Amino acid sequence: MRHLNDILDLSTEEIEQLIKRAEDIIAHPGDYAEKCRGKKLATLFYEPSTRTRLSFEAAMYELGGVVLGFSEAQSSSAAKGESVADTVRTVSCYADIIAMRHPKEGAPRVAAMNSSIPVINAGDGGHNHPTQTLTDLLTIKREKGGFSGLTVGFCGDLKFGRTVHSLITALSRYPDIKIALISPAELKLPSYVKRDVIQKKEIEYVQTTDLTSVMPSLDVLYMTRVQRERFFNEEDYMRLRDSYILTPEKLVSAKSDLCIMHPLPRVNEISTAVDSDPRAAYFKQVLYGKYIRMALIMMLLGIE
């Protein structure tokens, strides 16, 4: 039995296998319609989610399985004070696999330590979001053909953005990657990520507050929202929320084959006028998330 808590729980070879399986699902969806018949996925979501929760549910239904669970802590026994460990021990009696989102960093790891079935981390605080990273990798593979030699720009909230931390970690394992870190000073990438990942792997990078200065060099632009829920006071959020808004005008100097990504939800950091740009891949990204989660569920359940 295996769990997925961190993207580093998967080797690059396993990621490539998952991507290959996801692309086969895209090409031959009918071949997978009964793969999880009789299996149950429990979605334990202690904080709000649209894409991740529904993506997991759609993935399981399209594999022929069923879904049970809750979409907020207040609708579970957590509201009565039940621990994550006890909840997971209980749910393990009802389901075959768990997807958990929790506002506290490390909660899915605690769950995995107390579960008799596979646990997938569907996001824990500002820490990890490995299935979003798998989604991002599948998107880059489909849109750019591979990972090696790319220059990837991360723009917006790099301090609290768990999707950014996970994707930088994943990309660091591929050759000739270059990274641009674009954010206000208050939302810079945490020093431990820069030290333990970028600098340790000797990845070429630039750190700037100016998106337009690096735009011409980017192969992938990964936009993120300034997350209200990660701030301790409203004043700081209001001051920084509109720091970077991507508009058609800012894309004039960009490459013709730039891939624009966003883990969503979008607030106002990408103008809706960009949605019709053929380089905008963020809604394709949503769809790819379903396919990669189908592949992951099959892997963790040992289904060929």
C-alpha positions in Angstrom: 0.0 0.0 0.0 1.2 3.5 -0.9 0.2 7.0 -0.1 0.9 10.3 -2.0 1.7 13.1 0.4 4.5 14.9 -1.5 5.4 15.0 -5.2 8.8 13.6 -4.2 7.0 10.4 -3.1 6.9 9.6 -6.9 10.0 9.0 -8.9 10.4 10.8 -12.3 9.8 7.4 -13.9 6.5 6.9 -12.0 5.4 10.4 -13.0 6.2 9.6 -16.6 4.1 6.4 -16.3 1.2 8.4 -14.8 1.4 10.9 -17.6 1.5 8.1 -20.2 -1.6 6.4 -18.6 -3.4 9.8 -18.4 -2.8 10.3 -22.1 -4.0 6.9 -22.9 -7.2 7.6 -20.9 -7.6 10.8 -23.0 -7.2 8.8 -26.2 -9.3 5.8 -25.1 -11.7 6.7 -22.3 -14.0 3.8 -23.0 -11.3 1.3 -22.0 -11.3 2.7 -18.5 -15.0 3.0 -17.8 -15.1 -0.1 -15.5 -11.6 -0.1 -14.0 -12.8 0.9 -10.5 -16.1 -0.9 -10.5 -16.9 -1.8 -6.9 -14.3 0.7 -5.5 -15.1 3.6 -3.2 -13.3 7.0 -2.9 -13.7 9.0 0.3 -13.2 12.7 -0.2 -12.4 14.3 3.2 -12.3 18.0 2.5 -11.8 20.2 5.6 -11.6 23.4 3.7 -13.5 24.7 0.6 -12.6 23.4 -2.9 -14.3 23.3 -6.3 -11.8 21.9 -8.9 -9.8 19.5 -6.7 -12.8 17.9 -5.0 -15.0 17.7 -8.1 -12.0 16.5 -10.2 -11.4 13.6 -7.8 -15.1 12.8 -7.8 -15.4 12.9 -11.6 -12.2 10.8 -11.9 -13.7 8.1 -9.7 -17.1 8.1 -11.4 -15.5 7.9 -14.9 -13.5 4.8 -13.7 -16.8 3.2 -12.6 -16.4 3.7 -8.9 -18.4 5.6 -6.3 -17.7 8.5 -4.0 -18.5 9.3 -0.4 -17.3 12.0 2.0 -17.7 15.6 3.1 -16.9 19.0 1.7 -16.3 21.0 4.8 -15.2 20.3 8.4 -18.5 21.5 9.9 -20.3 18.7 8.2 -18.1 16.1 9.7 -17.4 14.9 13.3 -14.4 17.2 13.2 -16.9 19.8 14.4 -17.3 17.7 17.5 -13.6 17.6 18.1 -12.7 14.2 16.4 -9.1 13.9 15.5 -7.8 13.4 11.9 -6.4 10.0 13.0 -9.8 8.8 14.3 -11.7 10.1 11.3 -9.3 8.2 9.0 -9.5 5.0 11.0 -13.3 5.2 10.7 -13.4 6.1 7.0 -10.9 3.3 6.2 -13.7 0.9 7.2 -16.0 2.3 4.5 -13.8 3.2 1.5 -10.9 1.9 -0.6 -8.9 5.1 -1.0 -9.0 8.6 0.5 -8.4 12.1 -0.9 -7.9 14.6 1.9 -7.6 18.4 1.9 -6.8 20.1 5.2 -5.8 23.7 6.2 -3.1 22.4 8.6 0.2 21.4 7.1 1.0 17.8 7.7 -2.5 16.6 8.4 -2.6 14.2 5.4 0.7 12.7 6.6 -0.9 12.0 10.0 -3.9 10.5 8.1 -1.6 8.2 6.1 0.1 7.0 9.3 -3.3 6.0 10.7 -5.0 4.6 7.6 -5.3 1.1 6.3 -6.1 2.4 2.8 -4.1 4.7 0.5 -4.3 8.4 1.3 -3.8 11.2 -1.3 -2.9 14.7 -0.1 -5.3 17.0 -1.9 -3.7 20.1 -0.4 -2.5 20.8 3.1 -2.2 24.5 4.1 0.6 26.3 2.3 2.6 23.1 2.1 1.9 20.6 -0.6 -0.6 19.9 -3.4 0.9 16.9 -5.3 -2.1 16.2 -7.5 -2.1 19.8 -8.7 1.6 19.3 -9.5 0.8 16.2 -11.5 -1.9 18.2 -13.3 0.6 20.9 -14.0 3.1 18.5 -15.4 0.6 16.8 -17.6 -0.4 20.3 -18.9 3.2 21.2 -19.7 3.8 17.9 -21.4 0.7 18.2 -23.5 1.3 21.9 -24.4 5.1 22.0 -24.7 6.0 18.4 -25.5 8.3 17.9 -22.5 10.1 19.5 -19.6 13.8 19.8 -20.4 15.2 23.2 -21.4 12.1 25.2 -20.4 12.1 28.6 -18.8 9.2 28.7 -16.3 8.0 31.9 -14.7 6.0 31.9 -11.4 4.1 35.1 -10.8 2.1 36.3 -7.8 1.9 34.8 -4.4 5.0 32.6 -4.2 5.2 32.7 -0.4 1.9 30.9 0.4 1.4 29.2 -2.9 1.6 25.5 -2.3 1.2 24.7 -6.0 4.2 26.8 -6.7 6.4 25.1 -4.1 5.4 21.6 -5.4 5.8 22.4 -9.1 9.3 24.0 -8.6 10.3 20.9 -6.7 9.0 18.6 -9.4 10.6 20.6 -12.3 14.0 20.7 -10.4 14.5 17.0 -11.4 14.5 17.7 -15.1 17.6 19.0 -17.0 18.2 22.6 -18.2 15.3 24.1 -16.4 15.4 27.9 -15.8 13.1 29.6 -13.3 11.8 33.2 -13.0 10.4 34.2 -9.6 8.0 37.3 -10.0 6.4 38.6 -6.9 6.1 41.6 -4.5 8.8 41.6 -1.8 6.3 40.5 0.8 5.3 37.4 -1.2 8.7 36.1 -2.3 9.4 32.4 -2.5 10.3 31.1 1.0 14.0 31.0 1.5 13.9 27.2 2.3 12.5 26.4 -1.1 15.0 28.6 -2.9 17.9 27.1 -0.8 16.9 23.5 -0.7 15.5 23.2 -4.2 16.7 25.9 -6.6 20.1 26.6 -5.3 20.9 23.0 -4.2 20.2 21.8 -7.7 22.1 24.8 -9.2 19.1 25.8 -11.3 19.5 29.1 -13.1 17.0 31.6 -11.8 16.1 35.3 -11.6 14.1 37.0 -8.9 12.2 40.2 -9.8 9.2 42.3 -9.1 8.7 43.2 -12.8 6.8 40.7 -14.9 7.3 42.6 -18.2 11.1 42.4 -17.9 11.1 38.6 -18.0 8.1 38.0 -20.2 10.0 37.6 -23.6 12.1 34.7 -22.1 9.3 32.6 -20.8 8.1 29.3 -22.2 5.6 28.8 -19.4 3.9 31.5 -17.2 2.4 30.1 -14.0 0.1 32.8 -12.5 -1.3 32.5 -9.0 -3.8 34.5 -6.9 -3.0 36.4 -3.8 -4.8 34.1 -1.3 -6.9 36.0 1.3 -7.2 32.9 3.5 -3.4 32.8 4.0 -3.2 36.3 5.4 -3.4 37.2 9.1 -4.9 40.7 8.4 -7.2 42.1 5.8 -5.1 45.3 5.3 -2.1 43.3 4.0 -4.3 41.3 1.6 -6.0 44.4 0.2 -2.7 46.1 -0.4 -1.2 43.2 -2.3 -4.1 41.5 -4.0 -3.8 43.4 -7.3 0.0 43.3 -7.5 0.0 41.5 -10.8 -2.8 41.4 -13.3 -2.1 39.7 -16.7 -3.6 41.6 -19.6 -3.3 41.2 -23.4 -1.1 44.3 -23.4 1.4 42.5 -21.1 1.5 39.6 -23.5 2.6 41.6 -26.5 6.3 40.7 -25.9 5.6 37.1 -25.0 6.5 34.1 -27.2 3.9 33.0 -29.7 3.9 29.5 -28.1 3.9 30.7 -24.4 1.8 28.4 -22.2 -0.2 30.4 -19.7 -1.2 28.4 -16.6 -3.1 29.0 -13.4 -4.1 26.5 -10.7 -7.4 28.5 -10.2 -9.6 29.8 -8.7 -8.9 33.1 -10.5 -9.9 36.3 -8.8 -8.6 39.1 -11.0 -5.0 38.3 -11.6 -5.7 37.3 -15.2 -8.0 39.5 -17.3 -10.9 37.7 -18.9 -9.7 39.2 -22.1 -6.8 36.7 -22.0 -9.2 33.7 -22.0 -9.6 33.8 -25.8 -5.8 33.9 -26.4 -4.7 30.5 -27.8 -1.8 30.5 -25.3 -4.2 30.4 -22.3 -4.1 26.8 -21.0 -5.7 27.2 -17.6 -9.1 25.7 -18.5 -7.4 22.8 -20.3 -5.4 22.4 -17.1 -8.7 21.8 -15.2 -9.6 19.0 -17.6 -6.1 17.4 -17.5 -6.5 17.3 -13.7 -9.3 14.8 -14.0 -7.3 12.5 -16.3 -4.2 12.5 -14.1 -6.2 11.8 -11.0 -7.8 8.8 -12.8 -4.4 7.5 -13.5 -3.2 8.1 -9.9 -6.3 6.4 -8.4 -5.6 3.3 -10.5 -1.9 3.3 -9.6 -2.5 3.5 -5.8 -5.2 0.8 -6.0 -2.9 -1.4 -8.0 -5.2 -1.6 -11.0 -3.6 -2.2 -14.4 
